[in-house]
Amino acid sequence: MLANTRFCDQAGGDPVSLETRHLCNGLIRRSIELRALYRHAAAQVSEPGLRTVLDEEAQSLDAVIAELQTQMRNHDRTPATRSRMIEAARHRFDVWLVRGMPRSDDAWIRLLARHEQGLLRAFERVLTRVSAGDMTTTLHRQLPRLQSIHLDMHSLAKAVGQ
């Protein structure tokens, strides 16, 4: 079975299964997609304070992405470096929808909160599926950062009446 096939890094470290590699690259891609959405939203919102918050959230996702990519490289695996093609179309559609709304700052907040919640849930699901090792340690280390972003967006969404 493919999921049980294991690879070890050249230094003889912990094995990383194909399933773990696939799941972690999926998280990297989702994080890259969300980071792009944060950056785009930061450029579009009218409120300067919100722009700053969104830029900070994008920087936090930079750290999550870099850590996951580094860990994949440490296991001699090629990490994802870009989003999926379908997400580019989805991103354009989301941007198109938000631009058409009268209170676009509020719409950006709701959209980002929804996507952030999806990313957090994806991280939590992956943690239940991967076996113990360096990757789970890395995922657990990034979880509080994602939870913090999620709380920020949840608070903002609550403030705009989601």
Secondary structure, 3 states (H helix, E strand, C coil): CHHHCEEECCCCCCEEEHHHHHHHHHHHHHHHHHHHHHHHHHHHCCCHHHHHHHHHHHHHHHHHHHHHHHHHHHCCCCCCCCCCHHHHHHHHHHHHHHHCCCCHHHHHHHHHHHHHHHHHHHHHHHHHHCCCCHHHHHHHHHHHHHHHHHHHHHHHHHHCCC
